[in-house]
Amino acid sequence: MERSARILLIVVGFITLLFHGGHEAFAGERIEFQSTHINVVSRFDTMRVDDEAGRFIAIIRASGVGKRNLGPEEPPYTIEIWGTGDYTPDGSGDEHGYGKFTFADGSSYFEEWTSKAGGGKGAGTAVY
């Protein structure tokens, strides 16, 4: 299990589904949108959990690029992700972590996210 986890290269299409009315956001306002992230995992340290056959937890570090598909306009960005996961042998499971989004002008913001992983993808929710 650990050997395959080290070899594992995950391309994550992280999709956040929400909708928005098309204006700039104000502090505390909920923004709904859809984005696609293409990330490459650079760290995937695992530990077996013996309460279920094949279950493992992981510390994850990934980086990549992102683009907003629906909702308020936002230029493409790079993203750095740090998180943890609790997985079954097929790679499905729960994930939680943080991301840093950086734009071409040097501005950035942070998010906290949760997702459900499966089939090389994660779908979830983020709070910025």
C-alpha positions as CSV (number, residue, x, y, z in Angstrom):
1,M,0.0,0.0,0.0
2,E,2.7,2.6,1.0
3,R,4.8,1.8,-2.1
4,S,1.8,2.4,-4.4
5,A,0.9,5.5,-2.5
6,R,4.4,6.9,-3.1
7,I,4.2,6.2,-6.8
8,L,0.7,7.6,-7.0
9,L,0.5,10.7,-9.1
10,I,-2.9,12.2,-8.8
11,V,-4.3,14.8,-11.2
12,V,-7.2,16.3,-9.3
13,G,-10.0,18.0,-11.0
14,F,-11.4,19.8,-7.9
15,I,-14.8,21.1,-8.7
16,T,-16.6,23.5,-6.4
17,L,-20.3,24.0,-7.2
18,L,-22.0,27.2,-6.2
19,F,-23.8,30.1,-8.1
20,H,-23.4,33.9,-8.0
21,G,-25.3,37.0,-9.2
22,G,-22.4,38.6,-11.0
23,H,-21.3,41.5,-8.7
24,E,-18.1,41.9,-6.6
25,A,-18.2,40.2,-3.2
26,F,-18.4,42.0,0.1
27,A,-16.8,40.8,3.3
28,G,-18.9,37.9,4.7
29,E,-20.9,37.5,1.5
30,R,-21.4,34.0,0.1
31,I,-20.2,33.7,-3.5
32,E,-21.3,30.7,-5.5
33,F,-19.3,29.6,-8.5
34,Q,-17.7,26.6,-10.3
35,S,-13.9,26.2,-10.8
36,T,-11.7,23.5,-12.2
37,H,-8.2,22.9,-10.6
38,I,-5.5,20.7,-12.2
39,N,-3.1,19.8,-9.5
40,V,-0.1,17.5,-9.2
41,V,0.6,15.8,-5.9
42,S,4.2,16.4,-4.7
43,R,3.8,14.8,-1.3
44,F,1.5,11.9,-0.3
45,D,2.7,10.5,3.0
46,T,0.5,7.6,4.2
47,M,-0.1,5.6,7.3
48,R,-2.2,2.4,7.5
49,V,-5.1,2.4,9.9
50,D,-5.8,-1.1,11.2
51,D,-9.5,-0.7,12.0
52,E,-10.5,-1.6,8.4
53,A,-8.6,-3.7,5.8
54,G,-6.7,-1.4,3.5
55,R,-7.8,1.9,5.1
56,F,-5.1,4.6,5.2
57,I,-4.7,8.3,6.1
58,A,-2.5,10.7,4.3
59,I,-0.8,14.1,4.4
60,I,-1.1,15.8,1.0
61,R,0.8,18.6,-0.7
62,A,-0.1,19.6,-4.3
63,S,0.3,22.5,-6.6
64,G,-1.2,23.5,-10.0
65,V,-3.4,25.9,-11.8
66,G,-7.0,26.9,-11.7
67,K,-9.7,28.6,-13.7
68,R,-13.2,29.8,-12.8
69,N,-15.8,28.4,-15.1
70,L,-19.0,30.0,-13.7
71,G,-19.7,32.9,-11.4
72,P,-17.9,36.2,-11.0
73,E,-14.9,36.8,-13.3
74,E,-11.5,35.8,-11.9
75,P,-8.2,35.5,-13.8
76,P,-6.4,32.1,-14.0
77,Y,-4.3,31.5,-10.9
78,T,-1.7,29.1,-9.5
79,I,-2.7,27.1,-6.3
80,E,-0.8,25.5,-3.5
81,I,-2.7,22.9,-1.4
82,W,-2.0,21.3,1.9
83,G,-4.3,18.8,3.4
84,T,-5.2,15.4,4.9
85,G,-7.2,12.5,3.6
86,D,-8.9,9.4,5.0
87,Y,-9.1,6.8,2.3
88,T,-10.3,3.3,1.4
89,P,-8.1,1.0,-0.7
90,D,-9.6,2.2,-4.0
91,G,-8.6,5.9,-3.2
92,S,-12.1,7.2,-2.3
93,G,-12.5,9.0,1.0
94,D,-12.8,12.3,2.8
95,E,-10.3,15.2,2.5
96,H,-9.8,18.5,4.3
97,G,-7.2,21.2,3.9
98,Y,-6.1,24.6,2.9
99,G,-5.1,26.3,-0.4
100,K,-3.3,29.5,-1.4
101,F,-4.4,31.1,-4.7
102,T,-1.9,33.4,-6.4
103,F,-2.7,35.7,-9.4
104,A,-0.3,37.1,-12.0
105,D,-0.2,40.5,-10.2
106,G,1.0,38.9,-7.0
107,S,-2.2,39.2,-5.1
108,S,-3.4,36.0,-3.2
109,Y,-6.0,34.6,-0.9
110,F,-6.5,31.5,1.2
111,E,-9.2,28.9,1.4
112,E,-10.2,26.1,3.7
113,W,-11.8,23.1,1.8
114,T,-13.4,19.8,2.3
115,S,-14.1,17.2,-0.4
116,K,-15.0,13.7,-1.2
117,A,-12.4,11.9,-3.3
118,G,-13.0,9.2,-5.8
119,G,-11.9,8.2,-9.3
120,G,-8.9,10.6,-9.2
121,K,-11.2,13.6,-8.6
122,G,-12.4,15.5,-5.6
123,A,-15.7,17.4,-5.3
124,G,-16.3,19.7,-2.4
125,T,-16.8,23.1,-0.8
126,A,-14.3,25.8,0.0
127,V,-14.5,28.8,2.3
128,Y,-12.3,31.8,1.3
